[in-house]
Amino acid sequence: MMLNRSRKFAAIALAAGLCLGTAACGSSGSSGNGGGNNAADGAADGKPLDPNATVTISIDCAPGADQAAGKANYADDLALFKVKYPNVTVNAKPYVGQCEVPAQQTAEYKAHDETGAFHAYFTDQGQTLNSGDAADISAYLNDQTVPGYSTMLPSVKQNLGVDGKAYALPINYYSTGLVYNRDLFKKAGLNPDQPPTTWDQLQADAKKIAALGNGISGYEDYSGGNTGGWHFTSELYSLGGKMVSPDGTKAAFNSPQGKQVLQRLHDMRFTDHSIGATPVTQWADAFPPLATGKVGMFIGAPDVVKHLIEVLGADKNAFGIGPMPGATGPGNSLGGGDLYYFKKGQTPNQIKAEIAWIDFEYLTPDAGQFNFSRAATLAASSKDPVAISIPEPYFWATSSPQINQITTSLKTNGNLPLSNYDPYVNNPTSSVDEPPAAQQLYKVLDSAMSAAMTDPNANLDQVLSTAETQANQILANQ
């Protein structure tokens, strides 16, 4: 069983001197002088970590209790990493629920209580750098320390830092699309190989799916927890709208496109009844009804499918992914992702060791998260579901050796129906980055999304105007 495998690799890791939690582990040692005056501290010389260096590091966002397969793989990777770097101890802190809770992250920044390498979203750049806790790692990054660094997509690299300085490395990159239930499409008389590519089509299809009854919603959307504003942004972009002015100083979402987003959701909820009556205010709350066949469509990144299968045990054949709907065809998609920043005050060898671990676990084909051959072996022997071959995350240009290796491995080891994702893969859309002060703006727009889907008498013009005023205050203080 998966549980036994997880315990097995945890035992290997602990026996090798690695830690999978924080209760019994020391800190990262990030209170080191950071100056590199001692030979043991290393130097910021652009070279990889010396395999003989003795160093202890810490990192958060290790797989949590609900990720049986992820925990086993992570422990296995820690043990493999120990072979290459026998004197590096990694204190890995598991997440609880999800990697990042905005309020908790803000509290950590105020207390300067981050791990040595600490997780953040692309959207957190402003808050993270303003905390003063992130180290400039520009001198550490090159194709020798992070193979393929020079071929990373510009849309990824621009999120690693500002003003020519790099502060982070990416571990996930996504662009939004339409996740949909192919079984419900068939039952509603829709073609599961041709998901809607416009919002008009989506609304019409959602109405047909909701007509199936039995508590089934045609479409689901967020209205709280900063995820409401996040989805508003994605849907606004898909229609060609903008969140802020070109100089980033004024809100721009109080526009015909912004009104169209809210009006359509309001109509789907109160006229078509294709959106369910229960508000979805937290990130995790969207997924159980998707997994159990109670929702036809949902806007999300491809990793939603992985979560549905591995965490909630959904049928791997049930889901398809299509392009982000737009006004007249596939629209712009919201691009985003996850990063690791590096805490100031660490020695050069600690930063080198953290870069080496992140590169191994997240950025190396056929290793870490791209070790599809191991995942296939695990999937064949485990009673717990393992999902291999969703079409992301990729960080590099399509002509890069990294993409070639990953594609080859997926063809050999993937266990998901790749043709289900052809509408998404074959219809690439332009990706638009998240706006400045994103999490703050998302929180403001939660209220607009909530009003559209919970208040039958909502004055959507007033709702947008109020949100615009609040957003302008936020942007003025950036």
C-alpha positions in Angstrom: 0.0 0.0 0.0 1.0 3.6 -0.5 1.1 4.2 3.2 3.7 1.5 3.7 5.8 2.9 0.9 5.7 6.3 2.4 6.8 5.0 5.8 9.6 3.0 4.0 11.1 6.0 2.3 10.6 8.2 5.3 12.7 5.7 7.3 15.4 5.7 4.6 15.5 9.5 4.7 15.7 9.7 8.4 18.3 7.0 8.6 20.4 9.1 6.2 20.2 12.1 8.5 17.4 13.9 6.7 14.3 15.4 8.3 10.8 15.4 6.9 9.3 17.7 9.6 10.3 20.3 12.0 9.4 18.9 15.4 12.6 16.9 15.7 14.7 19.0 13.3 16.9 21.9 13.9 16.6 25.2 12.0 18.3 25.9 8.7 21.1 27.6 10.5 20.1 30.7 8.6 21.4 32.8 11.5 24.9 32.1 10.0 27.0 35.2 9.4 26.3 35.1 5.6 29.6 36.7 4.9 31.4 33.6 3.7 34.5 34.5 5.8 35.0 30.9 6.9 36.1 28.4 4.3 33.3 26.1 5.5 30.7 28.8 4.6 31.6 28.7 0.9 31.6 31.7 -1.5 29.1 33.2 -3.9 31.3 32.3 -6.8 28.8 31.0 -9.3 29.9 27.4 -8.8 27.8 24.5 -7.7 27.9 23.3 -4.1 31.0 21.3 -3.3 29.8 17.7 -2.8 32.0 17.4 0.3 30.5 20.5 2.0 28.8 20.0 5.4 25.7 22.2 5.6 22.1 22.1 7.1 19.3 23.8 5.3 15.5 24.1 5.7 12.7 24.4 3.2 8.9 24.6 3.5 6.0 23.3 1.3 7.0 19.6 1.4 4.1 17.3 0.6 1.4 17.3 3.3 -0.5 14.5 5.0 -3.1 14.3 2.2 -0.4 13.6 -0.5 0.6 10.0 0.1 2.3 9.6 -3.3 3.9 12.9 -3.0 5.3 12.2 0.4 6.8 8.9 -0.7 8.4 10.5 -3.8 9.8 13.4 -1.8 11.3 11.1 0.8 12.8 9.0 -2.0 14.3 12.2 -3.6 15.8 13.3 -0.3 17.6 10.0 0.0 18.8 10.2 -3.6 20.0 13.8 -3.1 21.9 12.5 0.0 23.9 10.2 -2.2 25.2 13.1 -4.3 25.6 15.5 -1.3 26.2 13.2 1.7 26.9 16.0 4.2 23.8 18.1 3.4 20.9 17.8 5.9 17.6 19.0 4.6 15.0 19.9 7.1 11.7 19.7 5.1 8.6 21.3 6.6 5.3 19.7 5.3 2.5 22.0 4.4 -0.9 21.7 6.2 -3.9 22.0 3.8 -2.0 24.0 1.2 1.5 25.5 0.7 0.5 29.1 1.3 -2.3 30.8 3.3 -2.0 34.5 2.6 -2.6 35.6 6.2 -0.1 33.1 7.6 2.5 34.1 5.1 2.1 37.8 6.0 2.6 36.8 9.7 5.8 34.9 8.8 7.2 37.9 7.0 6.4 40.2 9.9 8.1 37.8 12.3 10.9 37.0 9.9 10.2 33.4 10.5 10.7 31.9 7.1 12.6 28.7 6.4 15.9 29.0 4.5 14.2 28.5 1.2 10.6 29.6 1.4 7.6 29.2 -0.9 5.7 32.0 -2.5 3.5 32.5 -5.6 4.5 34.7 -8.5 2.0 37.2 -7.2 3.8 37.6 -3.9 6.8 39.3 -5.3 6.1 42.7 -4.0 5.2 41.6 -0.5 8.1 39.2 -0.4 10.8 41.7 -1.4 9.2 44.4 0.8 9.7 42.1 3.8 13.5 42.5 3.3 14.0 38.8 3.9 14.8 37.6 0.4 18.4 37.3 -0.6 19.8 38.4 -4.0 20.9 35.1 -5.6 22.0 36.5 -9.0 25.6 35.5 -8.4 24.6 31.9 -7.9 22.5 31.3 -11.0 23.9 30.1 -14.3 23.7 27.0 -16.5 26.3 25.3 -14.4 24.3 25.6 -11.1 20.9 25.3 -12.7 21.2 23.5 -16.1 18.8 25.1 -18.6 18.6 28.4 -16.7 19.5 30.4 -19.9 16.6 28.7 -21.8 13.9 29.4 -19.3 10.9 31.1 -20.7 10.9 35.0 -20.4 7.5 34.8 -18.8 9.0 32.6 -16.1 12.3 34.5 -15.7 10.6 37.9 -15.3 9.0 36.6 -12.1 12.3 35.6 -10.5 13.3 39.1 -9.6 13.4 42.8 -10.4 15.9 45.4 -11.7 18.1 42.8 -13.1 18.5 40.9 -9.9 17.2 37.4 -9.2 15.8 36.3 -5.8 14.0 33.1 -6.6 13.8 29.8 -8.6 10.5 28.5 -10.1 9.0 25.1 -9.1 5.7 25.3 -11.0 4.4 27.3 -13.9 0.9 27.3 -15.3 -1.6 28.9 -17.6 -5.3 28.6 -17.0 -7.7 26.6 -19.1 -11.0 24.9 -18.8 -11.2 21.7 -16.7 -14.3 19.8 -17.6 -16.0 16.5 -16.9 -16.2 14.4 -20.1 -18.8 12.0 -18.6 -21.2 14.9 -17.9 -20.6 16.2 -21.4 -21.7 12.9 -22.9 -24.8 12.7 -20.6 -25.8 16.2 -21.6 -25.4 15.4 -25.3 -22.3 17.5 -25.7 -19.1 16.4 -27.6 -16.4 15.8 -24.9 -13.7 16.2 -27.6 -14.9 19.8 -28.4 -15.2 21.8 -25.1 -16.5 25.4 -25.4 -14.0 27.9 -26.6 -16.1 31.0 -26.0 -18.0 32.2 -23.0 -21.3 32.1 -24.9 -20.7 28.5 -25.6 -19.7 27.8 -22.1 -22.9 29.3 -20.7 -25.0 27.3 -23.1 -23.2 24.1 -22.3 -23.4 24.8 -18.5 -27.2 25.1 -18.8 -27.5 21.8 -20.6 -25.3 20.1 -17.9 -27.3 21.6 -15.1 -30.5 20.3 -16.7 -29.3 16.7 -15.8 -30.5 17.4 -12.2 -29.4 15.4 -9.2 -27.6 18.4 -7.8 -25.3 18.8 -10.7 -24.0 22.3 -11.6 -22.9 23.2 -15.1 -20.1 25.5 -13.9 -18.4 26.4 -10.7 -16.6 29.5 -9.6 -14.9 31.1 -6.6 -16.2 34.0 -4.5 -13.8 34.3 -1.6 -10.4 33.5 0.0 -8.6 35.6 -2.6 -9.5 32.9 -5.2 -12.6 34.9 -6.3 -10.5 37.8 -7.4 -8.0 35.4 -8.9 -10.7 33.9 -11.1 -12.1 37.3 -11.9 -8.7 38.3 -13.2 -8.4 35.2 -15.3 -11.8 35.7 -16.8 -11.2 39.4 -17.4 -7.9 38.6 -19.3 -9.7 36.0 -21.4 -12.0 38.8 -22.7 -9.1 41.1 -23.5 -9.6 43.2 -20.4 -6.9 44.5 -18.1 -6.6 44.7 -14.3 -4.4 47.8 -14.0 -3.3 50.7 -16.2 0.0 50.2 -18.2 2.0 52.0 -15.5 0.4 49.9 -12.7 -0.9 52.9 -10.8 -4.6 52.7 -11.5 -7.2 50.0 -11.6 -8.5 49.2 -15.1 -11.0 46.4 -14.4 -14.1 48.7 -14.1 -14.6 48.2 -17.8 -17.0 46.6 -20.3 -15.1 43.4 -19.9 -15.1 43.5 -16.1 -18.9 44.1 -16.2 -19.3 41.2 -18.6 -17.5 38.8 -16.3 -19.8 39.6 -13.4 -23.0 39.9 -15.4 -22.5 36.5 -17.0 -21.9 34.8 -13.6 -24.9 36.6 -12.2 -27.1 35.4 -15.1 -25.7 31.8 -14.9 -26.5 31.7 -11.1 -29.9 33.4 -11.0 -31.4 33.1 -14.6 -29.9 29.8 -15.9 -29.3 28.2 -12.5 -26.3 26.5 -14.0 -24.1 27.7 -11.1 -24.9 26.1 -7.8 -26.4 28.0 -4.8 -23.6 27.1 -2.4 -20.8 29.8 -2.5 -17.3 28.4 -3.0 -15.1 30.7 -0.9 -12.0 28.6 -0.2 -9.5 27.1 -2.6 -10.0 23.5 -1.5 -13.8 23.6 -1.5 -14.0 23.6 -5.3 -12.6 20.2 -5.7 -14.8 17.6 -3.9 -17.8 18.3 -6.1 -15.6 18.2 -9.2 -14.2 14.9 -8.1 -17.6 13.3 -7.5 -19.2 14.4 -10.8 -21.3 17.2 -9.5 -19.7 20.0 -11.6 -19.4 20.1 -15.3 -16.8 22.9 -15.8 -14.2 24.9 -13.9 -11.5 27.3 -14.8 -8.1 26.1 -13.5 -4.6 25.0 -14.3 -3.9 21.5 -15.5 -2.7 20.4 -12.1 -6.3 20.5 -11.0 -6.7 17.2 -12.7 -3.7 15.7 -10.8 -5.2 16.9 -7.5 -8.6 15.4 -8.3 -7.1 12.0 -9.1 -4.3 11.7 -6.5 -5.9 13.5 -3.5 -9.6 12.9 -4.0 -9.5 9.6 -5.9 -11.4 10.8 -8.9 -11.7 8.7 -12.1 -8.6 9.5 -14.2 -10.6 9.1 -17.5 -13.3 11.5 -16.4 -11.6 14.8 -17.1 -10.6 16.9 -20.1 -8.8 20.2 -20.4 -9.6 22.8 -23.0 -8.3 26.3 -23.7 -9.4 29.3 -21.8 -12.7 30.5 -23.3 -12.7 33.9 -24.8 -15.1 36.3 -26.5 -14.9 34.8 -30.0 -12.5 31.9 -29.5 -9.8 30.8 -27.1 -8.9 33.8 -25.0 -5.8 35.0 -23.1 -4.9 32.9 -20.2 -3.7 33.9 -16.8 -0.1 32.8 -16.2 1.3 32.1 -12.8 3.2 29.8 -10.7 5.2 29.0 -7.5 8.7 29.9 -6.5 11.2 29.4 -3.7 12.9 32.5 -2.3 16.1 32.4 -0.2 16.4 33.9 3.2 18.9 36.6 3.9 21.6 35.8 6.5 22.5 32.4 5.2 26.0 31.3 4.3 26.8 30.9 0.6 27.0 27.2 1.0 23.5 27.1 2.5 22.1 29.0 -0.5 24.1 26.7 -2.8 22.7 23.7 -1.1 19.1 25.0 -1.4 19.6 25.8 -5.1 21.0 22.3 -5.6 18.0 20.7 -3.9 15.4 22.8 -5.7 17.2 22.1 -9.0 17.2 18.4 -8.3 13.6 18.2 -7.1 11.9 20.6 -9.5 14.0 21.5 -12.5 15.8 18.4 -13.6 14.2 16.1 -16.3 14.0 12.4 -15.1 14.4 13.5 -11.5 12.2 14.8 -8.7 8.8 15.9 -10.0 9.9 14.8 -13.5 10.9 11.3 -12.5 8.0 9.8 -14.5 9.6 6.3 -14.6 9.6 6.1 -10.8 6.0 7.4 -10.8 5.0 4.7 -13.3 6.5 2.0 -11.1 4.8 3.4 -8.1 1.5 3.6 -9.9 1.7 0.0 -11.0 2.3 -1.3 -7.4 0.2 1.1 -5.3 -3.4 1.1 -4.3 -3.3 4.8 -4.1 -3.7 6.8 -7.3 -0.7 8.3 -9.1 -1.4 10.7 -11.9 1.3 11.0 -14.6 1.2 13.1 -17.8 -0.8 16.3 -17.2 0.6 18.9 -19.7 2.5 21.0 -17.2 4.7 22.3 -15.5 7.3 23.3 -18.0 9.7 26.2 -17.6 11.8 26.1 -20.8 11.6 26.9 -24.5 10.0 24.1 -26.5 13.3 23.5 -28.4 15.3 23.0 -25.2 16.9 19.6 -24.2 14.8 19.7 -21.0 11.5 19.7 -22.9 12.7 17.0 -25.3 13.6 14.8 -22.3 10.3 15.4 -20.5 8.2 14.7 -23.6 10.1 11.5 -24.3 9.6 10.3 -20.8 5.9 11.1 -20.7 5.3 9.1 -23.9 6.8 6.1 -22.2 5.6 6.4 -18.7 2.4 8.5 -18.7 -0.7 6.8 -17.3 -3.4 9.4 -18.1 -5.4 9.7 -21.3 -3.3 12.4 -23.1 -5.9 12.8 -25.9 -8.3 14.2 -23.2 -6.0 17.2 -23.0 -5.6 17.7 -26.8 -8.0 20.7 -26.9 -5.7 22.5 -24.4 -2.4 21.4 -25.9 -3.4 22.1 -29.5 -4.8 25.5 -28.8 -2.1 27.4 -27.0 -3.1 30.9 -25.8 -1.2 34.0 -24.9 -0.3 34.1 -21.2 -0.8 37.3 -19.2 1.0 37.7 -15.9 -0.8 38.5 -12.7 -1.2 42.1 -11.7 0.9 44.1 -9.2 -0.3 43.8 -5.6 -2.2 40.8 -6.9 -3.3 39.2 -3.6 -4.6 42.5 -2.3 -6.5 43.2 -5.5 -7.9 39.6 -5.4 -9.2 40.2 -1.9 -11.0 43.3 -3.0 -12.5 41.5 -6.0 -13.7 38.6 -3.9 -16.6 40.9 -2.8 -17.5 41.6 -6.4 -17.5 37.9 -7.3 -19.6 37.1 -4.2 -22.1 39.8 -5.0 -22.5 38.4 -8.6 -23.2 34.9 -7.4 -25.0 35.4 -4.1 -27.1 38.5 -4.5 -30.0 38.3 -7.0 -30.4 42.1 -6.8 -26.7 43.1 -6.9 -25.9 46.4 -8.5 -22.9 45.2 -10.5 -21.9 48.7 -11.7 -21.8 49.9 -8.1 -19.9 46.8 -7.0 -17.2 47.4 -9.7 -17.0 51.1 -8.8 -16.5 50.3 -5.1 -13.8 47.7 -6.0 -12.1 50.2 -8.3 -11.9 52.8 -5.5 -10.4 50.3 -3.1 -7.9 49.0 -5.7 -6.7 52.5 -6.5 -5.9 53.0 -2.8 -3.9 49.8 -2.8 -2.0 50.7 -6.0 -1.3 54.2 -4.7 0.6 52.7 -1.8 2.8 50.4 -3.9 
